[in-house]
Amino acid sequence: MPWSPEVPFNELPPLPPQGLDLEPKPVLKATVEARTALATLAQAGQLLPNPNILIHAVPLLEAQASSEIENIVTTADELFKHADSGGGDHATKEALRYRSALFAGVGSIRERPLTAATAARICSELQGRDMAVRAVPGTRIANPTTRQIVYAPPEGADLIREKLSAWERFIHAEDDLDPLVRMAVAHYQFEAIHPFHDGNGRTGRVINILMLIEAGLLQEPILYLSRAIIARKNDYYRLLRAVTAENAWIDWILYMLDIVRESATSTTRKIAAIRTCQEDIAERARVATPGGRDAQFLAVLFEQPYCRINTVADRCDVSRQTASTWLHALVEARLLSDVKVGRELLFVNHDFLDVLTRPE
C-alpha cells in the first residue's frame, strides 16, 4: 500500500533501510568532516580553565533553541536569569525543563544504555508529568500555516512499543555503521514513530546528544545542534518527510552530518571568544577588587552570566558580606551590573552574556 499522509504509518519499516548503502562516498566525506569538527571542539573545550562554563551554558542555549523549533519562544537572557530559580514565564519554564531533561538523560546513560525507557524519562521531564506511549488513535501532524495534514504516525500502544524495541536494537547493533550516521538514521525513525502524545521533537533532539556521548564522540553535552537546525528549519522538516515519502535517506543523512559539523565549528569559535572574554575580565577584576585574585571567584563569574551573592559565598568559602563587597566592586568598575529579579539581587556579566548569545 503506498504511503499516504492521512493514513497511520503502521507499516513504517524497521532499521536499517533494506537494500540501501547508508554510507556512499558523499556520506563518508561528510562524516570525516563532522568527526574532525567534533574532535576540534573536544580539544578546545579542554583549554578552558573551567569546563563547567560549557556544561552550564550550552545546555541552556540548546534548550532555548530546541524549544523555539517547537514554537516555545523565550530568550537566552531569560533562561540564564532564571536558571537557578526555575522561575520566569511559561515558555521560560518549558525551556528550563529541556535542560533538566538533557541532564536526566545524560545521568541515565552513565548508568545504563540508551533505551525507549530513557526516551520516556526524557519526555516526562520535558512535559513535567509521566509520559507513556500513545494509546489513543487520531494523532495527525499538520503544517502549522496551512493546517494540511503532512503525516500520521503509527497507532496502537503495542505496535508503537514494537517499533521502539526495533529502534533500540538498531541503536545498539554491532555493525560497522558510523555513530554519526546511526544517530541521523535513528533520529528520523524516532520522529516517525512519534511515540508520545507531545514532546517528541525535543525528546529526539536530546537523544541525538546522548547517542554522541554514548558513542564517545562527546564527553559532556556541549554540542549546540538546535541553532543550526533553526537556521535551516524548513529543510529539517522537508527532509524528514522526504525519507517517509521518497525513501530519500542520503539527503537526510547529509543534512544531519552538516548540522553536526556546523554546530561543532560554531561552538569551537564560541569557546575561543569565551576564553578571550574571560582573560580580559580577569585582568580588569584583579585591579578592581581583592576578589579578582581569587581563582574560584573568577570561575563562578563565568559559569553563568547571572551571579548571586550566596553562590559566591558558598563556592569561595567567604562570608556573605565579603562576597557582596567583591561583586559590588565589579559593578563600580563596570565589569558587572546589578539587577533586581523579584526580591533577589543578581549580578550580570554582560560581556559574557553577549559572547554566549551572539552567533559565531
Salt bridges, closest charged atoms under 4 A:
GLU33 OE2 - LYS29 NZ 2.73
GLU70 OE2 - ARG205 NH2 2.68
ASP77 OD2 - LYS81 NZ 3.80
GLU78 OE2 - LYS81 NZ 3.23
GLU78 OE1 - HIS82 NE2 3.44
ASP84 OD2 - ARG308 NH1 3.29
GLU94 OE2 - HIS90 NE2 3.79
GLU94 OE2 - ARG97 NH2 2.59
GLU94 OE1 - ARG202 NH1 3.51
GLU111 OE1 - ARG112 NH2 3.43
GLU155 OE2 - ARG140 NH1 3.07
ASP158 OD1 - ARG161 NH1 3.22
ASP175 OD1 - ARG182 NH2 2.32
ASP178 OD2 - ARG35 NE 2.78
GLU220 OE1 - ARG110 NH2 3.23
ASP235 OD1 - ARG238 NH2 3.15
ASP258 OD2 - ARG232 NH1 2.88
ASP258 OD1 - ARG261 NH2 2.79
GLU262 OE1 - ARG232 NH1 3.35
ASP280 OD2 - ARG284 NH1 2.96
GLU303 OE1 - HIS56 NE2 3.70
GLU303 OE2 - ARG315 NH2 2.75
GLU344 OE2 - ARG308 NE 2.83
ASP351 OD2 - ARG284 NH1 3.98
ASP354 OD2 - ARG358 NH1 3.02
GLU360 OE2 - LYS270 NZ 3.88
GLU360 OE2 - ARG358 NE 3.22
